[in-house]
């Protein structure tokens, strides 16, 4: 049984922070204001976390943009979960254009 399967029945308290540097970038912690254990590079690129809310995570209660079981597993294993902003469809088109051969259509 992997971590995601194991967490299916687990309920965990989480504390959610938003990044002041990037819209829709969120950090979930299992302990409020516990930033000491986070990687230095993450904190530098995330910026000073801004508290949003406390949320009890439960597999029966889905999240809007993240798999709740993955969030619970990450909180269990590393003490945090980073929710990235939604992908910008324009970026994927630009990335495709950069890798295209000359004369190839999109």
Legacy VTK file of the C-alpha trace (Angstrom):
# vtk DataFile Version 3.0
C-alpha trace
ASCII
DATASET POLYDATA
POINTS 106 float
0.000 0.000 0.000
1.524 3.356 -0.986
1.275 6.640 0.984
-1.694 7.917 -1.039
-3.667 4.737 -0.394
-2.684 4.791 3.289
-3.927 8.362 3.765
-7.403 7.599 2.403
-8.873 7.294 5.904
-6.764 9.996 7.547
-8.021 13.397 8.661
-5.411 16.089 9.314
-5.462 19.742 10.369
-3.757 22.130 7.954
-2.877 25.803 7.849
-2.895 27.520 4.478
-0.762 30.488 3.405
-0.613 32.411 0.153
2.467 33.783 -1.529
2.821 37.542 -1.896
5.080 36.962 -4.916
2.907 34.706 -7.087
-0.876 34.702 -7.439
-2.598 31.435 -6.561
0.528 29.854 -5.034
-0.393 28.298 -1.683
1.522 26.570 1.085
-0.180 24.015 3.343
1.438 23.308 6.729
0.489 20.798 9.420
1.650 23.187 12.178
0.646 26.838 12.178
3.492 29.253 11.399
6.070 26.407 11.366
8.369 27.732 8.647
11.709 26.647 10.171
11.648 23.173 8.618
10.930 24.422 5.084
13.720 24.446 2.501
15.443 27.845 2.343
15.005 28.057 -1.432
11.279 27.494 -1.105
10.910 30.294 1.423
13.001 32.644 -0.697
10.925 32.081 -3.832
7.587 31.925 -1.949
8.123 35.165 -0.029
6.731 36.031 3.416
3.753 33.658 3.820
0.399 35.360 4.354
-2.015 33.357 6.510
-5.280 32.500 4.749
-7.138 29.892 6.807
-7.174 26.724 8.878
-8.719 23.692 7.210
-9.351 20.125 8.321
-8.370 17.874 5.421
-10.430 14.755 4.947
-10.520 12.402 1.941
-14.297 12.743 1.916
-13.962 16.498 1.331
-12.243 17.225 -2.012
-10.167 20.319 -2.637
-10.748 22.605 -5.604
-7.329 22.305 -7.268
-5.360 19.622 -5.442
-5.890 15.950 -4.707
-6.696 15.899 -0.990
-4.963 12.516 -0.544
-1.774 13.886 -2.097
-1.894 16.941 0.199
-2.369 14.704 3.265
0.480 12.412 2.155
2.826 15.392 1.612
1.929 16.863 5.011
2.632 13.462 6.604
5.927 12.881 4.829
7.488 16.355 4.621
5.356 18.624 6.820
4.180 20.831 3.949
2.454 20.818 0.562
2.956 23.422 -2.137
-0.071 24.063 -4.367
1.045 25.573 -7.638
-1.037 28.090 -9.603
-3.119 26.671 -12.440
-1.230 26.265 -15.680
-1.525 29.151 -18.095
-2.665 27.672 -21.422
-0.797 30.419 -23.288
2.483 29.200 -21.802
1.983 25.710 -23.123
1.344 27.070 -26.621
4.476 29.231 -26.365
6.447 26.209 -25.184
5.147 24.226 -28.167
6.154 26.975 -30.572
9.702 27.051 -29.159
10.123 23.327 -29.824
8.586 23.324 -33.314
10.489 22.819 -36.485
10.523 25.786 -38.931
7.388 25.709 -41.084
5.527 23.290 -38.768
1.935 24.305 -37.943
0.567 24.555 -34.397
LINES 1 107
106 0 1 2 3 4 5 6 7 8 9 10 11 12 13 14 15 16 17 18 19 20 21 22 23 24 25 26 27 28 29 30 31 32 33 34 35 36 37 38 39 40 41 42 43 44 45 46 47 48 49 50 51 52 53 54 55 56 57 58 59 60 61 62 63 64 65 66 67 68 69 70 71 72 73 74 75 76 77 78 79 80 81 82 83 84 85 86 87 88 89 90 91 92 93 94 95 96 97 98 99 100 101 102 103 104 105
